[in-house]
Amino acid sequence: MLVLLAGIFLLHITTFILLLAATIENAWWVGNGFSTDIWARWVLNGQQWNYTDLPAHYPADYLQAVQASSVLACVFSGIGLFVFVAQLFTLPKGKRFTFSGIFQLLACLCIMIAASIYTDIFHKNENSGNYGPSFILAWIAFALSFISCVIYFVLRKKNT
């Protein structure tokens, strides 16, 4: 059981790190000489990257939804990690992983919402550029947080 708990802890840490990387890193949309994230656009001038505002044609409401959902996913995953460690020492066996599973489910839903909105709304008519590594990390974090959530709920049922 100790090896299983260590594996779950490592999965949760990995998910949290991927969520942070996807939210912070500046590569949701990349092209020749520019890189765009959910916060700003970086443009390569000669040999120097310059921080610029996002293009004006980005819908502000959707952009704020993507930003808020990404940050909330990080917050819920972080809280879930602390709750997981605290539950190991405080709650009885049948109730240990319920709250951790709920927070991971919330993190999973938030990053799915952020990545889905970004996929559907932004860059539809742009010919230059591709989805970058941060966008891919967001979808990988979604999958890992969903797996983590399922594992928490299965362990909850197994220990009752």
C-alpha positions in Angstrom: 0.0 0.0 0.0 2.9 2.3 0.7 4.3 1.9 -2.8 0.8 2.6 -4.2 0.5 5.8 -2.1 4.0 6.9 -3.2 3.0 6.3 -6.9 -0.2 8.3 -6.5 1.7 11.1 -4.8 4.2 11.2 -7.7 1.3 11.2 -10.2 -0.3 14.1 -8.4 3.0 16.0 -8.2 3.6 15.4 -11.9 0.1 16.7 -12.7 0.6 19.8 -10.6 3.9 20.6 -12.3 2.4 20.1 -15.8 -0.5 22.4 -14.9 1.9 25.1 -13.7 4.1 24.7 -16.7 1.1 24.9 -19.1 -0.2 28.0 -17.3 3.0 29.9 -17.0 5.0 28.9 -20.1 4.7 31.1 -23.2 4.1 28.6 -25.9 0.4 27.9 -26.4 0.6 29.1 -30.0 4.0 29.3 -31.8 5.0 30.4 -35.2 8.0 31.7 -37.1 9.3 34.6 -34.9 6.6 34.7 -32.3 5.2 32.7 -29.4 1.8 33.3 -27.7 0.6 32.2 -24.4 -2.6 33.0 -22.5 -1.0 36.2 -21.0 1.0 37.8 -23.8 2.8 37.4 -27.1 6.6 37.3 -27.5 8.0 38.5 -30.8 11.5 37.9 -32.0 13.3 41.1 -33.1 16.7 40.2 -34.4 18.1 38.1 -31.5 15.9 39.5 -28.7 12.5 38.3 -27.6 10.1 41.3 -26.9 7.1 41.0 -24.7 4.0 42.5 -26.4 0.3 42.6 -25.7 -2.0 39.9 -27.2 -3.6 40.8 -30.5 -6.7 43.0 -30.3 -8.8 40.5 -32.1 -8.7 38.0 -29.2 -12.1 38.0 -27.5 -11.4 39.4 -24.0 -14.2 37.4 -22.3 -12.9 34.1 -23.6 -9.4 35.0 -22.9 -10.2 35.7 -19.2 -12.1 32.5 -19.0 -9.1 30.6 -20.3 -6.8 32.4 -17.8 -9.1 31.9 -14.9 -9.7 28.3 -15.6 -6.0 27.6 -16.0 -5.2 29.3 -12.7 -8.0 27.5 -10.9 -6.8 24.2 -12.2 -3.4 24.9 -10.6 -5.1 26.0 -7.3 -7.4 23.0 -7.1 -4.6 20.6 -7.9 -2.4 22.2 -5.2 -5.1 22.1 -2.6 -5.8 18.5 -3.6 -2.2 17.6 -3.0 -2.2 19.1 0.5 -5.5 17.5 1.3 -4.1 14.1 0.2 -1.2 14.4 2.6 -3.4 15.7 5.4 -6.1 13.0 4.9 -3.5 10.2 5.3 -3.0 11.2 8.9 -6.4 12.5 10.0 -9.3 10.7 8.4 -10.5 7.1 8.9 -9.9 4.6 6.2 -13.3 4.8 4.4 -13.1 8.6 3.9 -9.5 9.2 3.1 -9.4 9.9 -0.6 -12.8 11.6 -1.2 -11.7 15.2 -0.9 -8.5 14.6 -2.9 -10.6 13.1 -5.7 -13.0 16.0 -5.7 -10.2 18.6 -5.9 -8.5 16.6 -8.7 -11.9 16.4 -10.5 -12.2 20.1 -10.2 -8.7 20.7 -11.5 -9.4 18.3 -14.4 -12.6 20.1 -15.4 -10.9 23.5 -15.2 -8.0 22.7 -17.4 -10.3 20.9 -19.8 -12.5 24.1 -20.0 -9.4 26.3 -20.6 -7.9 24.1 -23.3 -11.3 23.6 -25.0 -12.1 27.3 -25.1 -8.6 28.0 -26.4 -9.0 25.3 -29.1 -12.5 26.5 -30.2 -12.2 30.3 -30.1 -8.6 31.3 -30.7 -6.5 30.9 -33.9 -9.3 29.6 -36.1 -8.4 31.9 -39.1 -4.7 32.1 -38.5 -2.6 30.4 -41.2 0.8 31.0 -39.5 1.6 29.0 -36.4 0.8 25.8 -34.6 -0.3 24.8 -31.2 2.7 24.9 -28.9 4.1 22.7 -26.2 2.2 24.5 -23.4 -1.1 23.7 -25.1 -0.1 20.0 -25.4 1.0 20.0 -21.7 -2.4 21.3 -20.8 -4.1 18.4 -22.5 -1.6 15.9 -20.9 -2.3 17.5 -17.5 -6.0 17.0 -18.1 -5.5 13.3 -18.8 -3.3 12.8 -15.8 -5.6 14.7 -13.5 -8.5 12.6 -14.7 -6.5 9.4 -14.1 -5.6 10.7 -10.6 -9.2 11.5 -9.8 -10.3 8.1 -10.8 -7.6 6.4 -8.8 -8.6 8.4 -5.7 -12.2 7.4 -6.1 -11.3 3.7 -6.7 -9.1 3.7 -3.6 -11.9 5.2 -1.6 -14.2 2.4 -2.6 -11.5 -0.2 -2.0 -10.7 0.9 1.5 -14.3 0.9 2.8 
